[in-house]
Amino acid sequence: MTTLRRETRETTIRLEVSASGGDIDVTTDEPFLTHMVETLARYAGLGLTLEATGDLKHHLIEDVAIALGLAVAREVPTRAERYGWATVPMDDALVRAALDTGGRPWYEGRLPSPLYEHFLQSFAFNLGATLHVVVDRGRDRHHVVEAAIKATGLALRQALREGDRVFSTKGSVRLDWADEEE
């Protein structure tokens, strides 16, 4: 389990995340953000406790994505399956997501909501993941965004699965965090 507290003049965020699952309890100042974070955690198979407050919707959404990405990055197993992909149909929407947790941050995708496009980009970059989101169709913004979050969650669930080997031609990439004891 990874615990993270992130505070700025604009936001205060406290979260605990576990890639091995558990309860999901999300509280933010923004109901749709709460719904999307709960959805991402459920579809990714994460255990998550998150409390977040902020001054502006944009700051809150961005900072939650940053904190969540940083925390999930600590949960990626050394022998993770690494790659994941999913297609989610939701009413009028059809959205695909493909993810690589191999430490090369990139985001490519267009959503009808710039705030949630930025959420996914901030999440991917702070997770150190490549994330591609393709909206095949959809008229309702809510459905498109939610399908994108669900597809990303399902792809993340696959990518975080423990494998039987390091899935890279480089071997494992060792990172030493300054706050961890040897």
Summary of the structure (lengths in Angstrom):
residues: 182
radius of gyration: 15.6
end to end distance: 18.1
largest distance: 51.9
contacts: 637
relative contact order: 0.19
helix: 36%
strand: 31%
